[in-house]
Structures are given as structure tokens and as C-alpha cells.
Amino acid sequence: MREERRERKRAARRHRRRPTGLRARLTRTFVLVAVLAVALTSFLTVGSVFRVLRQEQLSPTSLDATPARTAGQQITSSAVRAGLLIAGLASVVAAGVTRQITRPLSSLTEAARRLEAGERGVQVPVPPRADEVQTLILTFNALTTRLARQEAWRRGLVADIAHDLRTPLAVLRSEIEAMQDGLVSPDEAGLARLHGEVLLLARLVSDLRTLSLAESGAMSLNMQPLDAALLLRSAVDAHRGRAGAAGVQLTLDAPGPVPFHADPDRMTQVLNNLIDNALRYAAPGPLDLQAGQEGQRVVLRVRDHGPGFQSGDLSRAFERFFRAEASRTRHTDDQGRASSGLGLAIARALVEAQGGHIEARNHPQGGAEFVMQFPADTPGRP
């Protein structure tokens, strides 16, 4: 989506640089017709007057009104001929201009009908001339492309949700039916398994709601001054025990206060999701958390020292329910809690909802790295 917005902005800049818009073309056409009309009328009228005066000079001087009457008749005749010629010329020019305008608009209308009928991805040929019509068609094509992608994404999302719901529901059903049939006694271990699947369903529903609120802009945020260094230190303290059990050593590099504005609860949720993702998938070893100010931006980094992302996985890291090939099976933490597959998608949505930006990349020295950037606090900022 961001790529589509950048493409529309580039097209708009190209359009602004070329003063060949539809308004300019129509204005030039009308001015041209007006100039030709004045020139043709002047030529015919002045020519008629010149011929009458020339004849009057050659004829004997007379007091009758014949020369004046003749001049009036010739001027009237010339004006009529000029009017007819101008009307014909204007009709030809108007027909050409109208055809240039209506041809792409007719194609656009037909494409809109097909889009209304449910056809996604329909495209309209783009006219070569850069004007308002071309901009309209480019915007329409970008819209239909986005709709087609959203439709494909929606279908994939429904399939992913159905898949993630089907597994715990199947476990619940089989366990309960086995208990009803007397095949399994409702002991503490069985109830614990059922409780774990219920928790997974509850977490999946909660994560979907959080993601929907963040992406739609309906989430209520409590933006306030924060210190990124203290925020990371709290995250390290909260996860130190779990990380140690997984063979991961949390390291913190955040010298001095790093002020910025954000929602403390949502930022804690973002860091929890990133650390949770690293603890689930990264190999034992260091897990580095850094915070600092770079220019006018506050930058937070979470980096593991594992194998990093595969080439085809990096661009999809923040997709809903995406799991790398080596991690297709549901992973659980040390407490047996399974991942909903939405942690990174929620992290990106929450960061962007607070005016920040997050990206995933492979660190040059190895390992996966998540980099978050937020506007730094300035002395004049409220």
C-alpha cells in the first residue's frame, strides 16, 4: 500500500511539472478559435470595404448612395460568410477536442461498470497526454489494483483465521467427546489442555480486535512524554527470567534519557511482541535492545543473533498469520502458550498508530533486527 501511495505521489508531481492539463488545452483551443474568427472576419470585411472604396475612387464622384449601399451589402455578405466559416471551424475543433476527452472517459465508464459488477483488477488504458483525464485514469487503475490486492488479502485472511481457529476447536472437541464417551477421565492434565486451547482462542480474538482498532485509527491512545531508555529497561526486567530459561541473554544499550512521545501501555505491548517473537524463534544467545537519538528521530532496536530472515520472508515479516517455512508449526513459550501469528502485525500497527515507523531487516553482522523510529521530543514540543 505504501508503494501505491508513493506511485500516486510521483504521478501527481509529474502532472504538476507539465503545464499541459485539460484546462490549458481547452483554453488554448478557445483562444485559437477566437483569434481565427477575428482574423477571418477582419480579412473578409476589410477586403470588401477596400474593394468598394477602390471602385469609388475609379468612378466619377456622385452624390447618390449607391457606393455606400453596395459597401454595406458586401460587408454584410462577408460577415455572413465569415460566420459560416467560423461555425464550421469551431465545429471541427470542438469535435476533435470532444473525441479526445470522451474516448478515455468512455473506457473509464465501462471499467467502472465492470468494477461495480464485481470484477476486480480491471484496468483502463492510460492516454499518453499528461492531463486531468490521465491523472483520473491513473488514480482509477491504482484504486482497482489496491481493491484486487485487498480482496486477495481478505480471502487469505479468512482462510488463515479459519485455520488457526480450527486447530484449537478440533482439540477441544476431541477432548470433550473423549471425556463424554468415557475414553478419557477429566483429570487435571486434560482440563489443563482444554484450558490452554481456550486461552489460545481468547488471545487470537483479542489480538484480532487490537489489530483492527490500530489499523482503522479507532484505538484510543494515551500519548505522553516517555523515556525510551526506561521503557527498554522495564522490558528487559520483565523478560529476564523467561529469556534465561530459553538460553537467551538480554543486553541493554541505552545511555542517558531518550525522550519521545508515545502511549506507555502500547509501547510495552510492542516490545513484548518483539521480544516474544525473538524468544520463540531465535537460537540461544544474546538479544540486544538499544535506544538512542539520531538527529530528530528516536530509534529503538531489538536484535537477535540467530540466522536472520530468509530472502523471501523479510518482506512478509509483518503480514498477519505469516510464519517462516522453518516455523510453520505453532510455537509455544515456556508456559505452553501458543502464538496467534499476529504479534508482528500488531507491533507495526501500534507503532504506526503512534506516528512511528518500524522495519525488519537482517543485521550486517548476522541475526534479525527490528528498528523503530519516532519523532524526538524538542524543547518547544508540548
ABEGO torsion letter per residue (X at the ends): XAAAAAAAAAAAAAAAABBABAAAAAAAAAAAAAAAAAAAAAAAAAAAAAAAAAAAAABBBBABAAAAAAAAAAAAAAAAAAAAAAAAAAAAAAAAAAAAAAAAAAAAAAAAAAAAAGBBGBBBBBBABBBAAAAAAAAAAAAAAAAAAAAAAAAAAAAAAAAAAAAAAAAAAAAAAAAAAGABBBBAAAAAAAAAAAAAAAAAAAAAAAAAAAAAGABBBBBBBBBAAAAAAAAAAAAAAAAAAAGBBBBBBBBEBBBBBBBAAAAAAAAAAAAAAAAAABBBEBBBBBBBBBEABBBBBBBBABAEBBAAAAAAAABBGBBBAAAABBBBBAAGBBBAGAAAAAAAAAAAAAGBBBBBBBBAAEEBBBBBBBBBBBAABX
